[in-house]
Amino acid sequence: MNRSASANQVEYVIQHPGQLAPVMSQAMAMAGRGLRGGPVRVVLTRIEEKRTDSQNKKLWPMLSDLSTQVVWHGVKLAPHEWKDLATAALKRHRMVPGMDGGFVMVGLSTSRMSKRVFCDLIECLYAFGTEQGVQWSEPALALYEEYKEARQ
């Protein structure tokens, strides 16, 4: 069990069932003391692993394949533009007016994605690219089975 604390917050990371009872006991005692000063919030969240470096290394060849092979609505997009388009599509993010005209699609940062969500992004790119007739390069195809397994 890992514990970190700040002025108004304590966080425990529970990794094994045997750690649950002691942490819950401590949380109850702390909540009881905190209630003297007003309402207390207790939050339980599941921690998801962050995306891996190998996932990120896989993403860029895929984006390059899209960039060189797909013309999207009459426009050739750079790899980073494909990334913006794909992350926005993955999470159904919004399109907003740009500061100096046009529109900007507001996507999701890949550096903050969980391993599972990044797998979804890769699957989204494979599906879209296949629909567009993309011939995936060897780097883009490498480790595909590993990513399929990580989704399960």
SEVORO-169476 format. One line per field, with one value per residue: residue number from 1; z, x, y of N, C-alpha, C, O, CB in turn. Coordinates in pm, 1 decimal, m for minus. Glycine has a CB too. Layout:
BEGIN
bake c(NUM, ...)
n_Z c(Z, ...)
n_X c(X, ...)
n_Y c(Y, ...)
ca_Z c(Z, ...)
ca_X c(X, ...)
ca_Y c(Y, ...)
c_Z c(Z, ...)
c_X c(X, ...)
c_Y c(Y, ...)
o_Z c(Z, ...)
o_X c(X, ...)
o_Y c(Y, ...)
cb_Z c(Z, ...)
cb_X c(X, ...)
cb_Y c(Y, ...)
//
This chain:
BEGIN
bake c(1, 2, 3, 4, 5, 6, 7, 8, 9, 10, 11, 12, 13, 14, 15, 16, 17, 18, 19, 20, 21, 22, 23, 24, 25, 26, 27, 28, 29, 30, 31, 32, 33, 34, 35, 36, 37, 38, 39, 40, 41, 42, 43, 44, 45, 46, 47, 48, 49, 50, 51, 52, 53, 54, 55, 56, 57, 58, 59, 60, 61, 62, 63, 64, 65, 66, 67, 68, 69, 70, 71, 72, 73, 74, 75, 76, 77, 78, 79, 80, 81, 82, 83, 84, 85, 86, 87, 88, 89, 90, 91, 92, 93, 94, 95, 96, 97, 98, 99, 100, 101, 102, 103, 104, 105, 106, 107, 108, 109, 110, 111, 112, 113, 114, 115, 116, 117, 118, 119, 120, 121, 122, 123, 124, 125, 126, 127, 128, 129, 130, 131, 132, 133, 134, 135, 136, 137, 138, 139, 140, 141, 142, 143, 144, 145, 146, 147, 148, 149, 150, 151, 152)
n_Z c(0.0, m88.9, 29.2, 5.5, 86.7, 110.9, 205.7, 246.7, 176.5, 152.2, 3.9, m73.6, m224.1, m308.5, m356.8, m311.1, m186.1, 90.6, 191.4, 204.6, 436.1, 653.6, 537.1, 489.0, 749.7, 851.0, 684.8, 766.3, 1030.3, 982.8, 832.5, 1026.6, 1211.6, 1044.3, 993.3, 1199.8, 1123.4, 909.6, 604.6, 453.6, 186.2, 36.1, m192.6, m422.4, m665.7, m962.3, m1064.3, m1369.5, m1588.3, m1741.4, m2085.7, m2282.1, m2374.0, m2598.1, m2717.5, m2792.9, m2974.0, m3172.1, m3263.2, m3420.9, m3673.5, m3780.6, m3805.3, m3988.3, m4209.4, m4267.9, m4330.4, m4565.2, m4741.1, m4742.4, m4855.0, m4706.5, m4734.7, m4952.3, m4857.8, m4767.1, m4471.3, m4205.9, m3995.8, m3717.0, m3734.6, m3809.9, m3573.4, m3397.3, m3517.2, m3490.0, m3208.1, m3127.6, m3256.5, m3131.5, m2868.8, m2915.4, m2918.0, m2930.2, m3196.5, m3227.5, m3281.4, m3424.8, m3294.9, m3478.2, m3693.2, m3895.6, m3783.1, m3490.5, m3386.9, m3082.9, m2917.1, m2739.2, m2511.6, m2584.8, m2415.0, m2165.8, m2176.7, m2079.9, m2084.8, m2187.0, m2318.8, m2509.1, m2659.1, m2770.6, m2933.6, m3119.4, m3236.9, m3348.8, m3540.1, m3704.3, m3802.1, m3936.0, m4120.1, m4268.9, m4386.6, m4556.4, m4734.6, m4668.0, m4686.2, m4451.0, m4309.6, m4218.9, m3956.1, m3850.1, m3834.9, m3657.4, m3349.0, m3325.6, m3232.0, m2959.6, m2869.2, m2917.4, m2728.2, m2494.5, m2465.9, m2356.9)
n_X c(85.3, 57.9, 101.5, 12.6, 11.3, m147.3, m220.6, m505.5, m585.6, m567.0, m420.2, m446.2, m301.7, m421.2, m322.1, m359.7, m602.3, m571.5, m489.1, m706.0, m886.9, m732.8, m684.8, m942.9, m1033.9, m863.6, m946.4, m1212.8, m1172.2, m1031.9, m1224.3, m1420.9, m1291.3, m1257.8, m1518.7, m1590.3, m1522.5, m1684.4, m1855.5, m1726.4, m1549.0, m1526.6, m1353.8, m1335.3, m1135.6, m1051.3, m731.1, m578.5, m334.6, m91.0, m41.0, 199.1, 548.8, 608.1, 358.0, 319.9, 531.9, 436.0, 216.3, 298.2, 414.2, 176.4, 21.1, 179.9, 153.1, m119.6, m100.2, 53.9, m98.5, m373.8, m615.5, m799.9, m1111.0, m1027.7, m786.8, m447.4, m325.6, m96.1, 101.9, 68.4, m170.9, m346.6, m338.9, m467.2, m721.6, m794.6, m790.5, m988.2, m1208.7, m1219.2, m1307.1, m1531.6, m1506.6, m1535.3, m1586.4, m1467.1, m1496.4, m1209.1, m950.1, m861.5, m1031.9, m1184.2, m1210.8, m1144.8, m1065.4, m1115.8, m926.5, m798.8, m532.7, m267.7, m63.9, m173.8, m341.1, m483.3, m351.9, m543.8, m726.4, m553.4, m510.2, m763.9, m755.3, m557.5, m687.8, m904.5, m770.7, m663.9, m905.3, m1025.8, m820.2, m806.1, m1060.6, m1014.9, m838.0, m567.3, m236.8, m72.7, 241.6, 535.3, 635.7, 398.1, 237.9, 368.5, 372.4, 93.9, m78.1, m15.0, m133.3, m399.9, m443.9, m398.6, m625.4, m810.5)
n_Y c(m116.1, 217.6, 549.8, 888.2, 1234.5, 1554.7, 1893.4, 1895.9, 1644.6, 1291.4, 1013.7, 676.7, 396.0, 97.4, m227.4, m494.7, m730.6, m776.1, m536.5, m376.2, m367.6, m241.8, 11.0, 108.4, 125.0, 323.9, 533.3, 566.2, 655.5, 895.3, 1035.4, 1062.5, 1233.7, 1452.9, 1532.5, 1692.3, 1946.2, 2000.0, 1889.5, 1588.1, 1446.6, 1132.3, 949.5, 689.6, 545.9, 368.5, 286.5, 334.6, 204.0, 412.5, 503.3, 322.9, 359.6, 206.8, 189.2, 454.9, 481.7, 319.0, 455.3, 679.9, 584.3, 483.8, 716.1, 849.6, 679.6, 723.7, 994.7, 999.1, 848.3, 908.1, 1133.5, 1369.3, 1487.4, 1643.5, 1739.6, 1701.5, 1575.5, 1640.5, 1417.9, 1494.3, 1631.6, 1431.5, 1290.5, 1469.3, 1470.9, 1200.4, 1155.5, 1328.8, 1216.7, 969.7, 1018.8, 1164.1, 1443.7, 1803.3, 2043.1, 2361.8, 2719.0, 2874.1, 3092.5, 3280.4, 3253.4, 2993.7, 2649.2, 2452.4, 2132.1, 1991.4, 1775.0, 1488.1, 1458.1, 1247.2, 1178.8, 1167.7, 956.1, 641.6, 307.7, 132.3, 308.0, 412.7, 185.1, 164.3, 391.2, 316.2, 96.2, 233.5, 389.0, 184.3, 71.5, 291.7, 357.9, 119.5, 120.6, 332.4, 228.7, 211.3, 95.3, m56.1, 18.5, m172.5, m93.3, 8.5, m214.4, m377.5, m552.1, m562.3, m769.1, m771.5, m535.1, m586.4, m786.8, m643.1, m492.6, m656.5)
ca_Z c(0.0, m96.4, 86.3, m15.7, 153.7, 94.3, 316.8, 269.2, 106.0, 170.3, m100.9, m55.3, m340.0, m259.9, m463.9, m274.8, m98.9, 231.0, 230.5, 205.3, 570.2, 727.8, 473.9, 513.7, 890.9, 861.7, 615.6, 853.6, 1142.8, 931.5, 797.1, 1153.5, 1262.3, 950.4, 1000.6, 1300.5, 1055.1, 799.5, 520.3, 407.4, 62.0, 22.6, m333.9, m459.9, m810.2, m1013.5, m1131.5, m1496.5, m1631.2, m1849.1, m2211.9, m2278.5, m2478.3, m2721.2, m2782.0, m2855.7, m3090.5, m3273.8, m3313.3, m3522.2, m3808.7, m3830.0, m3846.7, m4110.9, m4317.2, m4303.9, m4389.2, m4701.8, m4827.3, m4739.2, m4874.7, m4627.0, m4782.9, m5041.0, m4788.3, m4710.6, m4333.6, m4145.6, m3889.6, m3593.7, m3760.8, m3800.7, m3430.5, m3344.3, m3572.5, m3433.6, m3065.4, m3116.8, m3298.2, m3031.7, m2752.0, m2960.1, m2871.1, m3002.4, m3289.1, m3180.0, m3368.9, m3396.9, m3249.9, m3593.9, m3802.3, m3913.9, m3669.9, m3426.7, m3320.2, m2951.9, m2893.9, m2610.9, m2505.7, m2579.5, m2302.8, m2045.2, m2200.6, m2017.3, m2177.6, m2251.0, m2411.2, m2620.1, m2743.4, m2846.1, m3036.5, m3223.1, m3307.6, m3427.2, m3655.7, m3794.0, m3867.7, m4029.1, m4227.9, m4352.6, m4467.5, m4655.1, m4822.5, m4629.1, m4678.3, m4332.1, m4316.8, m4120.9, m3818.1, m3804.0, m3808.7, m3551.7, m3215.7, m3328.9, m3144.6, m2820.1, m2839.4, m2911.0, m2599.5, m2384.6, m2455.0, m2286.1)
ca_X c(0.0, 130.2, 25.3, 63.7, m76.9, m130.9, m283.5, m646.2, m617.9, m481.0, m445.9, m389.2, m309.0, m439.5, m285.9, m394.5, m720.0, m533.6, m465.9, m833.4, m942.5, m662.0, m703.4, m1080.6, m1040.2, m800.3, m1031.9, m1327.0, m1124.9, m1001.4, m1350.7, m1484.6, m1224.7, m1282.1, m1658.7, m1602.4, m1505.0, m1779.5, m1869.2, m1604.6, m1567.0, m1446.6, m1357.5, m1264.2, m1118.5, m965.9, m613.9, m546.9, m196.7, m71.6, 4.1, 339.8, 634.1, 595.4, 232.7, 343.9, 617.5, 352.6, 121.3, 351.1, 415.2, 38.3, m17.8, 255.3, 87.4, m240.2, m58.9, 104.6, m188.9, m514.4, m654.1, m922.6, m1193.9, m947.1, m670.0, m347.5, m298.4, 31.4, 78.6, 13.0, m310.6, m420.7, m350.5, m574.5, m848.2, m825.1, m823.0, m1118.7, m1310.1, m1224.6, m1384.8, m1642.5, m1481.3, m1604.8, m1523.3, m1496.6, m1439.6, m1071.1, m928.7, m843.2, m1113.2, m1184.9, m1254.6, m1043.4, m1120.6, m1054.0, m908.2, m753.3, m388.2, m228.8, 28.0, m253.0, m429.7, m451.8, m311.0, m665.2, m777.8, m459.5, m542.2, m883.4, m711.6, m489.6, m792.3, m978.6, m687.3, m661.9, m1036.3, m1040.5, m722.5, m846.1, m1172.8, m960.4, m747.5, m428.0, m147.9, 6.8, 384.2, 579.3, 634.2, 260.2, 180.3, 445.5, 312.3, m52.2, m140.3, 4.4, m232.0, m530.6, m449.2, m401.8, m762.1, m897.4)
ca_Y c(0.0, 343.7, 660.7, 1022.7, 1329.5, 1698.2, 1965.6, 1859.3, 1522.2, 1175.1, 915.5, 543.7, 308.0, m39.9, m319.0, m632.0, m734.4, m771.4, m397.5, m304.9, m343.9, m137.2, 141.9, 151.9, 161.5, 455.6, 629.7, 593.4, 737.1, 1028.7, 1099.9, 1099.1, 1354.1, 1562.4, 1576.5, 1798.4, 2073.9, 2012.7, 1770.4, 1521.1, 1371.0, 1011.4, 913.7, 567.5, 538.6, 262.7, 342.1, 269.9, 224.6, 509.9, 444.9, 285.7, 417.4, 127.4, 229.2, 584.7, 457.8, 256.2, 554.0, 771.9, 524.3, 475.5, 850.8, 878.3, 604.9, 798.6, 1121.7, 980.7, 773.0, 949.1, 1272.7, 1381.2, 1598.5, 1726.6, 1794.3, 1609.9, 1614.1, 1599.8, 1319.4, 1552.3, 1667.6, 1305.9, 1259.6, 1554.4, 1422.7, 1068.3, 1163.5, 1394.5, 1119.1, 863.1, 1060.2, 1249.0, 1579.3, 1908.1, 2134.4, 2497.2, 2823.1, 2911.1, 3230.6, 3367.8, 3201.1, 2849.6, 2569.4, 2369.4, 2015.7, 1979.0, 1632.6, 1437.6, 1442.1, 1106.2, 1155.3, 1141.0, 841.3, 513.5, 202.6, 81.5, 408.8, 419.8, 68.8, 202.9, 484.7, 238.0, 21.4, 332.3, 422.0, 68.6, 59.2, 402.8, 342.7, 6.8, 169.6, 425.5, 156.0, 230.4, m19.8, m25.6, m10.9, m271.2, m41.1, 26.0, m346.5, m444.9, m565.8, m547.1, m869.3, m729.0, m431.7, m652.0, m856.8, m544.6, m441.4, m751.0)
c_Z c(0.0, m40.8, 49.4, 46.0, 112.1, 206.7, 347.2, 212.5, 138.1, 63.8, m66.8, m186.5, m286.8, m375.6, m436.6, m179.9, 50.1, 282.4, 249.7, 345.6, 647.7, 668.5, 499.9, 659.6, 912.8, 796.9, 700.8, 970.0, 1097.3, 895.0, 923.1, 1213.0, 1173.7, 958.5, 1106.2, 1235.7, 941.0, 717.2, 471.5, 280.8, 62.2, m121.5, m354.3, m612.1, m845.1, m1090.3, m1258.4, m1533.9, m1743.9, m1974.3, m2206.3, m2388.4, m2608.3, m2792.6, m2856.6, m2980.7, m3204.5, m3339.9, m3430.5, m3660.0, m3867.4, m3881.6, m3974.6, m4230.3, m4362.8, m4378.6, m4534.9, m4795.4, m4835.4, m4762.3, m4809.7, m4668.5, m4864.1, m4979.8, m4743.0, m4571.0, m4289.1, m4035.0, m3761.7, m3612.8, m3758.7, m3654.9, m3367.2, m3389.8, m3506.9, m3286.1, m3044.0, m3154.3, m3192.5, m2916.5, m2786.4, m2906.9, m2968.0, m3104.7, m3244.7, m3277.4, m3326.5, m3358.4, m3366.9, m3716.7, m3813.4, m3789.3, m3619.1, m3360.6, m3190.7, m2917.8, m2753.6, m2615.8, m2495.3, m2462.1, m2173.2, m2063.3, m2120.0, m2126.5, m2256.5, m2353.8, m2531.5, m2714.7, m2829.7, m2959.7, m3151.7, m3303.8, m3398.4, m3554.1, m3754.4, m3871.2, m3973.0, m4148.3, m4322.5, m4442.1, m4580.4, m4750.6, m4789.9, m4627.8, m4564.0, m4350.7, m4207.6, m3978.8, m3763.9, m3770.1, m3691.5, m3419.1, m3212.3, m3234.1, m2997.3, m2779.0, m2832.1, m2776.8, m2483.0, m2364.9, m2369.2, m2138.7)
c_X c(90.4, 41.5, 93.3, m35.8, m44.5, m209.9, m425.0, m684.1, m517.4, m519.9, m374.1, m404.0, m310.4, m413.1, m325.6, m514.6, m686.3, m509.6, m596.5, m882.6, m865.8, m683.2, m844.4, m1098.3, m979.8, m887.2, m1152.9, m1286.3, m1096.3, m1128.2, m1423.7, m1423.9, m1255.1, m1422.8, m1680.1, m1593.3, m1601.9, m1784.8, m1734.0, m1637.9, m1473.4, m1463.8, m1277.1, m1255.0, m1028.5, m852.1, m588.4, m402.7, m192.6, m23.6, 153.8, 418.4, 621.0, 463.7, 254.1, 430.4, 539.8, 261.3, 176.0, 368.5, 273.1, m8.1, 54.6, 195.0, m40.0, m202.8, m15.3, 2.5, m332.5, m527.8, m790.7, m997.5, m1111.4, m819.9, m577.8, m313.7, m161.4, 2.1, 18.8, m132.5, m399.7, m440.6, m463.1, m711.1, m890.0, m862.8, m957.5, m1231.0, m1329.2, m1316.7, m1500.7, m1627.2, m1538.1, m1516.9, m1565.4, m1437.6, m1297.3, m1058.9, m916.8, m917.9, m1101.0, m1236.1, m1140.3, m1114.0, m1044.1, m1047.4, m859.9, m602.7, m352.2, m136.2, m47.4, m348.0, m385.2, m411.3, m431.9, m720.2, m685.3, m480.5, m664.4, m847.2, m645.4, m591.0, m873.6, m900.7, m679.6, m793.9, m1053.6, m946.9, m758.7, m963.1, m1125.2, m860.7, m599.8, m355.0, m51.7, 150.8, 419.0, 582.6, 491.7, 195.4, 246.8, 370.2, 160.2, m121.3, m127.5, m102.6, m372.1, m547.7, m461.1, m541.2, m848.8, m874.3)
c_Y c(123.1, 454.2, 791.3, 1118.8, 1471.4, 1763.8, 1917.8, 1723.4, 1412.7, 1074.1, 786.0, 468.0, 165.8, m134.4, m463.0, m630.3, m725.1, m629.7, m320.3, m270.7, m236.3, 2.7, 193.7, 193.7, 299.7, 563.1, 665.7, 683.1, 880.1, 1104.6, 1145.0, 1225.2, 1474.8, 1617.5, 1684.8, 1936.5, 2096.2, 1885.1, 1718.4, 1444.4, 1251.6, 964.8, 786.6, 565.5, 421.4, 327.9, 262.5, 302.7, 327.5, 438.4, 420.8, 357.2, 339.6, 158.5, 360.9, 569.7, 393.7, 358.6, 633.5, 709.2, 512.0, 612.0, 891.4, 805.4, 677.4, 926.0, 1106.1, 918.1, 823.9, 1099.2, 1285.8, 1507.5, 1698.1, 1781.5, 1682.2, 1660.5, 1563.7, 1498.4, 1378.7, 1596.3, 1543.1, 1265.6, 1341.0, 1503.8, 1290.7, 1075.6, 1231.6, 1297.3, 1010.3, 898.7, 1152.8, 1391.8, 1680.4, 1979.1, 2274.0, 2598.9, 2857.2, 3057.4, 3328.4, 3316.5, 3050.8, 2778.8, 2484.7, 2252.8, 1995.0, 1830.1, 1601.7, 1419.3, 1294.1, 1077.3, 1126.6, 1022.7, 720.6, 415.1, 150.7, 179.8, 422.0, 301.5, 99.2, 297.7, 410.3, 157.5, 113.1, 367.4, 307.1, 57.7, 167.9, 386.5, 230.2, 46.2, 260.6, 359.2, 173.5, 96.0, 9.8, m67.1, m112.0, m214.3, m25.6, m107.3, m418.1, m441.4, m551.4, m645.9, m830.0, m626.3, m489.5, m720.9, m758.5, m487.6, m532.4, m750.5)
o_Z c(77.3, m61.2, 60.1, 56.3, 81.9, 294.4, 464.0, 201.8, 149.6, 37.3, m35.1, m252.0, m227.4, m481.1, m528.0, m100.4, 127.6, 403.2, 305.5, 371.7, 703.2, 741.9, 529.8, 688.3, 983.8, 850.7, 707.3, 1004.4, 1166.1, 922.8, 926.1, 1259.5, 1223.4, 933.3, 1100.7, 1287.0, 880.7, 755.0, 451.1, 270.7, 85.7, m167.0, m308.6, m680.3, m767.4, m1173.0, m1255.7, m1513.6, m1830.8, m1968.2, m2134.7, m2483.9, m2716.5, m2915.5, m2970.9, m3081.5, m3321.2, m3459.2, m3530.1, m3758.7, m3987.8, m3988.2, m4059.6, m4339.6, m4482.7, m4478.2, m4618.2, m4917.1, m4926.8, m4698.1, m4852.2, m4641.3, m4847.4, m5042.7, m4688.0, m4554.7, m4330.5, m3985.2, m3703.7, m3516.5, m3712.0, m3617.5, m3292.3, m3310.3, m3472.7, m3243.2, m2952.7, m3090.5, m3167.5, m2872.2, m2697.7, m2857.6, m3076.5, m3099.8, m3226.6, m3347.5, m3207.4, m3386.8, m3356.4, m3829.9, m3747.9, m3701.6, m3694.4, m3287.0, m3190.8, m2892.8, m2661.1, m2715.4, m2406.7, m2414.4, m2080.8, m1973.8, m2095.2, m2245.2, m2377.2, m2464.3, m2643.8, m2836.4, m2947.6, m3069.6, m3268.3, m3426.4, m3510.7, m3662.7, m3875.3, m3992.5, m4086.5, m4263.3, m4443.9, m4559.8, m4687.0, m4837.8, m4876.7, m4575.2, m4578.3, m4401.7, m4115.2, m3887.1, m3644.5, m3685.0, m3632.9, m3382.4, m3105.2, m3163.2, m2918.9, m2667.7, m2750.3, m2717.3, m2383.5, m2256.3, m2314.8, m2065.8)
o_X c(185.8, m79.9, 215.2, m154.5, 70.2, m261.0, m460.1, m802.4, m397.5, m638.1, m255.1, m508.0, m213.1, m475.3, m325.6, m527.7, m765.3, m510.0, m596.1, m916.8, m929.0, m697.7, m862.2, m1171.1, m1036.7, m899.2, m1191.7, m1358.4, m1132.7, m1139.5, m1481.7, m1496.1, m1275.7, m1444.7, m1777.8, m1649.9, m1601.0, m1725.7, m1640.0, m1744.6, m1353.5, m1576.1, m1163.2, m1356.2, m941.8, m875.7, m578.0, m355.6, m279.7, 27.9, 226.4, 360.4, 622.5, 458.1, 210.8, 406.4, 574.4, 232.6, 106.1, 339.4, 253.0, m68.8, m2.5, 186.3, m64.6, m266.0, m45.3, 14.3, m405.8, m460.9, m886.5, m953.7, m1123.1, m751.2, m622.3, m276.8, m117.2, m110.3, m72.2, m209.2, m513.5, m545.6, m544.6, m804.7, m1006.8, m957.2, m1031.8, m1336.2, m1440.9, m1396.0, m1561.2, m1722.7, m1584.1, m1393.9, m1684.0, m1340.9, m1268.0, m1148.3, m956.9, m872.7, m1017.2, m1296.7, m1049.7, m1210.9, m921.6, m1150.0, m878.5, m550.2, m401.1, m130.2, 8.5, m427.1, m266.4, m434.4, m423.3, m756.9, m732.2, m469.8, m668.1, m901.5, m673.6, m581.2, m907.8, m958.2, m687.8, m793.2, m1091.9, m988.7, m743.6, m965.9, m1186.6, m805.1, m515.1, m405.3, 39.7, 179.0, 340.7, 535.7, 468.2, 106.6, 188.2, 311.7, 103.5, m214.5, m219.6, m154.9, m453.5, m655.3, m527.2, m572.3, m950.1, m939.9)
o_Y c(132.3, 452.8, 804.5, 1087.7, 1504.6, 1694.2, 1901.1, 1691.2, 1438.4, 1052.1, 786.3, 475.9, 119.5, m122.5, m545.5, m537.2, m671.3, m606.2, m210.6, m155.4, m146.3, 100.4, 311.8, 288.8, 382.6, 673.1, 782.3, 776.7, 975.4, 1224.0, 1253.6, 1313.5, 1585.6, 1736.0, 1759.5, 2033.0, 2203.6, 1783.9, 1795.2, 1383.9, 1267.0, 943.0, 776.8, 581.7, 381.4, 416.0, 139.8, 414.6, 329.3, 326.8, 489.7, 408.9, 398.3, 154.6, 375.6, 636.2, 412.3, 349.1, 652.3, 776.7, 527.8, 621.6, 959.8, 861.3, 690.6, 961.1, 1191.7, 932.4, 786.1, 1180.3, 1221.2, 1619.3, 1819.5, 1861.9, 1581.5, 1776.9, 1456.5, 1492.8, 1319.6, 1597.9, 1548.1, 1213.3, 1287.2, 1495.0, 1272.0, 1009.2, 1195.8, 1296.3, 965.0, 815.7, 1212.9, 1451.9, 1644.6, 1975.6, 2301.3, 2569.4, 2867.9, 3137.1, 3444.3, 3333.9, 2988.9, 2840.3, 2449.1, 2271.6, 1982.8, 1766.9, 1680.8, 1369.5, 1224.1, 964.0, 1067.6, 992.8, 700.1, 438.4, 128.0, 139.6, 440.6, 316.3, 64.1, 286.6, 438.0, 151.2, 76.1, 374.7, 328.7, 36.8, 139.3, 399.6, 243.9, 10.3, 265.9, 425.8, 152.3, m3.3, 91.0, m175.6, m133.9, m281.7, m44.7, m112.7, m509.1, m339.5, m530.1, m607.8, m853.0, m631.0, m446.8, m714.3, m788.3, m438.7, m488.5, m824.8)
cb_Z c(122.3, m242.4, 240.6, m167.8, 305.1, m48.2, 286.5, 209.3, m43.8, 315.3, m239.3, 62.7, m439.9, m201.0, m488.0, m209.0, m124.2, 252.3, 126.1, 134.6, 649.9, 731.3, 322.1, 477.9, 977.1, 796.4, 480.1, 906.4, 1205.5, 809.9, 714.6, 1253.1, 1270.7, 810.8, 1030.5, 1408.1, 1003.6, 710.2, 400.8, 517.0, m62.5, 126.7, m422.6, m404.6, m865.6, m1103.8, m1038.4, m1608.8, m1676.8, m1807.3, m2331.1, m2292.8, m2433.0, m2689.1, m2677.1, m2756.2, m3052.2, m3212.7, m3202.9, m3476.5, m3804.1, m3718.0, m3735.0, m4094.0, m4270.6, m4178.1, m4307.7, m4699.4, m4782.2, m4605.2, m5028.8, m4474.2, m4664.8, m5088.5, m4667.7, m4801.4, m4240.6, m4088.8, m3856.1, m3548.3, m3896.7, m3877.2, m3357.8, m3389.0, m3724.8, m3451.0, m2989.3, m3207.4, m3432.6, m2978.8, m2653.2, m2914.4, m2852.0, m2905.8, m3439.4, m3036.5, m3366.4, m3517.0, m3163.8, m3625.8, m3933.1, m3949.0, m3707.7, m3323.1, m3411.0, m2842.8, m2993.5, m2574.8, m2386.6, m2709.6, m2283.3, m2006.8, m2349.8, m1934.8, m2101.3, m2146.0, m2340.3, m2568.1, m2656.1, m2753.4, m2977.6, m3160.4, m3207.4, m3343.2, m3610.6, m3714.1, m3763.9, m3958.4, m4170.6, m4265.8, m4379.2, m4584.4, m4962.0, m4490.4, m4815.5, m4209.9, m4301.8, m4158.5, m3812.3, m3909.7, m3932.4, m3535.4, m3124.7, m3472.2, m3167.9, m2801.3, m2944.2, m3025.8, m2581.4, m2411.8, m2593.7, m2338.1)
cb_X c(m97.3, 173.5, 12.5, 86.4, m66.0, m179.1, m286.4, m735.5, m622.8, m493.9, m400.8, m458.6, m189.1, m583.4, m139.4, m273.1, m797.0, m410.6, m380.2, m937.4, m942.2, m513.7, m676.7, m1180.3, m967.3, m661.0, m1077.4, m1386.7, m998.3, m909.7, m1439.8, m1473.1, m1072.6, m1255.1, m1749.1, m1493.1, m1366.7, m1742.6, m1958.3, m1546.2, m1541.3, m1489.8, m1302.7, m1336.6, m1060.3, m1045.7, m488.7, m645.1, m132.6, 29.5, m31.6, 355.0, 780.7, 604.1, 118.0, 410.8, 735.6, 269.7, 81.9, 482.4, 481.8, m56.8, 11.5, 402.8, 53.6, m323.1, 54.3, 228.5, m191.8, m578.7, m656.5, m890.2, m1261.1, m1028.2, m713.4, m217.9, m407.6, 110.3, 207.8, 98.2, m323.1, m347.5, m217.0, m554.7, m836.6, m706.1, m713.2, m1124.0, m1270.8, m1085.6, m1295.0, m1777.2, m1331.9, m1659.2, m1563.5, m1440.3, m1527.3, m983.9, m803.1, m695.3, m1073.8, m1045.4, m1373.5, m958.9, m1113.5, m1133.7, m811.7, m824.0, m329.6, m161.1, 119.9, m332.6, m433.4, m573.2, m242.6, m771.5, m793.6, m314.3, m567.7, m986.9, m615.2, m384.3, m885.0, m1005.8, m547.6, m635.7, m1150.4, m1013.5, m585.2, m883.5, m1272.9, m893.4, m771.2, m418.9, m71.3, m51.4, 469.4, 716.7, 706.4, 177.7, 190.9, 584.2, 371.9, m104.2, m76.5, 146.7, m226.7, m546.9, m324.5, m303.0, m824.4, m877.7)
cb_Y c(m0.6, 375.1, 646.7, 1053.1, 1315.5, 1747.5, 2112.9, 1963.4, 1547.3, 1114.3, 968.5, 467.1, 331.7, m61.8, m312.1, m704.8, m861.0, m853.5, m328.0, m386.7, m473.6, m168.7, 133.6, 39.5, 57.0, 453.7, 573.8, 462.0, 675.0, 1019.0, 1004.3, 984.7, 1331.9, 1516.6, 1457.9, 1783.3, 2084.2, 2131.2, 1801.3, 1425.6, 1460.3, 899.3, 1028.7, 438.1, 670.1, 163.1, 340.1, 315.3, 91.2, 619.8, 536.3, 134.1, 419.7, m23.7, 243.3, 680.6, 369.2, 143.1, 648.0, 825.7, 384.7, 425.2, 951.8, 838.5, 460.8, 832.8, 1182.1, 895.2, 634.8, 910.4, 1314.3, 1384.1, 1670.3, 1838.5, 1879.3, 1600.5, 1560.4, 1723.9, 1251.0, 1672.2, 1740.0, 1194.3, 1287.5, 1700.7, 1404.8, 975.4, 1239.1, 1520.0, 1055.3, 833.1, 1128.2, 1189.7, 1602.9, 2007.6, 2104.4, 2519.5, 2950.5, 2881.9, 3238.5, 3381.7, 3265.5, 2800.1, 2481.5, 2450.6, 1889.3, 2059.5, 1576.8, 1304.8, 1520.6, 1065.5, 1276.2, 1265.1, 805.9, 459.1, 86.8, 51.8, 544.7, 422.6, m57.6, 268.6, 588.5, 143.8, m49.0, 459.8, 460.1, m61.0, 67.2, 535.6, 318.3, m114.8, 244.6, 541.3, 198.1, 298.3, m46.4, m94.3, 119.2, m323.3, 94.4, 98.2, m432.5, m379.3, m464.4, m567.1, m1007.4, m668.8, m321.5, m753.5, m944.4, m430.5, m426.1, m889.1)
//
